[in-house]
Amino acid sequence: MNIPPFLILLGAILTEVTATNLLKASDGFSRLVPGVLSVVAYGGVLYLFSIALTRIPIGPAYAIWSGVGITITVLAGFLLWHENVTWMQIAGMGLILAGVVVVNLARTSTGD
């Protein structure tokens, strides 16, 4: 099966966001089920990200993983955990996502 590498990267991102939210739900590992599921999910993240890195250069892959992951995690914090999001945080995420775009544009302009 030939899965596109960016789809694998997206799987790693979504699994990481899930693992992070399970970690929050574990309440400092005081709740067993979400804590164990979080550890298992983080194992899945490492596996998926390692597969993505076989076909995507590490710089752009990590930039995408970090930028998109931060953005989705903040959104999940707002929607699931009712955490406040300030305009400064939104602006910061916009800058992070702009950085991801620049890293990827630099990669395509150099022919990588």
Wavefront OBJ file of the C-alpha trace (Angstrom):
o trace
v 0.000 0.000 0.000
v 1.449 3.352 -1.046
v 0.001 5.943 1.342
v 0.993 9.538 0.550
v 3.587 10.726 3.094
v 1.639 13.853 4.011
v -1.372 11.686 4.856
v 0.849 9.672 7.213
v 2.094 12.946 8.708
v -1.507 14.079 9.189
v -2.197 10.783 10.974
v 0.773 11.449 13.267
v -0.509 14.956 13.993
v -4.052 13.821 14.778
v -2.765 10.946 16.918
v -0.519 13.358 18.829
v -3.413 15.741 19.474
v -5.503 12.789 20.671
v -2.673 11.578 22.934
v -2.249 15.053 24.416
v -5.963 15.342 25.167
v -5.944 11.880 26.725
v -3.017 13.022 28.852
v -5.083 15.984 30.032
v -8.027 13.648 30.716
v -5.762 11.385 32.778
v -5.491 14.171 35.380
v -1.808 13.640 36.050
v -2.120 9.883 35.472
v -4.586 9.635 38.360
v -7.137 8.149 35.924
v -5.816 4.851 34.600
v -7.672 4.390 31.293
v -6.925 7.778 29.689
v -3.354 7.581 31.020
v -2.692 4.186 29.448
v -4.411 5.190 26.198
v -2.253 8.321 26.088
v 0.960 6.294 26.365
v -0.233 3.899 23.648
v -1.233 6.816 21.409
v 2.184 8.462 21.858
v 3.745 5.190 20.705
v 1.559 5.414 17.593
v 2.683 9.006 17.064
v 6.346 8.012 17.085
v 5.689 5.163 14.676
v 3.679 7.289 12.204
v 6.103 10.205 12.380
v 9.069 7.885 11.792
v 7.344 6.482 8.692
v 6.589 10.005 7.417
v 10.260 10.953 7.910
v 11.344 8.257 5.472
v 9.750 10.298 2.664
v 9.573 13.906 3.930
v 12.670 15.922 4.932
v 12.843 16.385 8.710
v 12.722 20.219 8.704
v 9.471 20.650 6.801
v 7.929 17.567 8.445
v 8.650 18.853 11.931
v 7.496 22.361 11.040
v 4.184 21.019 9.758
v 3.793 18.634 12.696
v 4.526 21.356 15.246
v 2.523 24.153 13.638
v -0.576 22.186 12.759
v -0.388 20.224 16.018
v -0.217 23.395 18.131
v -3.140 24.925 16.301
v -5.378 21.864 16.590
v -4.384 21.368 20.238
v -5.308 24.950 21.130
v -8.617 24.514 19.304
v -9.242 21.253 21.202
v -8.398 22.988 24.479
v -10.969 25.638 23.695
v -13.698 23.233 22.539
v -13.156 20.250 24.853
v -11.633 21.759 27.980
v -13.199 25.249 27.815
v -9.795 26.915 28.032
v -9.521 30.587 27.170
v -7.864 31.625 23.927
v -6.606 35.193 23.647
v -6.079 37.273 20.546
v -2.337 37.188 21.273
v -2.406 33.377 21.184
v -4.342 33.439 17.929
v -1.822 35.884 16.468
v 1.030 33.646 17.659
v -0.535 30.606 16.013
v -0.942 32.606 12.818
v 2.765 33.421 12.909
v 3.617 29.758 13.528
v 1.489 28.673 10.567
v 3.068 31.405 8.420
v 6.471 29.997 9.411
v 5.374 26.521 8.335
v 4.377 27.902 4.945
v 7.733 29.712 4.574
v 9.705 26.575 5.528
v 7.813 24.593 2.895
v 8.129 27.294 0.237
v 11.882 27.428 0.868
v 12.032 23.642 0.439
v 10.200 23.686 -2.892
v 12.260 26.602 -4.204
v 15.500 24.696 -3.562
v 14.214 21.570 -5.282
v 14.154 19.247 -2.230
l 1 2 3 4 5 6 7 8 9 10 11 12 13 14 15 16 17 18 19 20 21 22 23 24 25 26 27 28 29 30 31 32 33 34 35 36 37 38 39 40 41 42 43 44 45 46 47 48 49 50 51 52 53 54 55 56 57 58 59 60 61 62 63 64 65 66 67 68 69 70 71 72 73 74 75 76 77 78 79 80 81 82 83 84 85 86 87 88 89 90 91 92 93 94 95 96 97 98 99 100 101 102 103 104 105 106 107 108 109 110 111 112
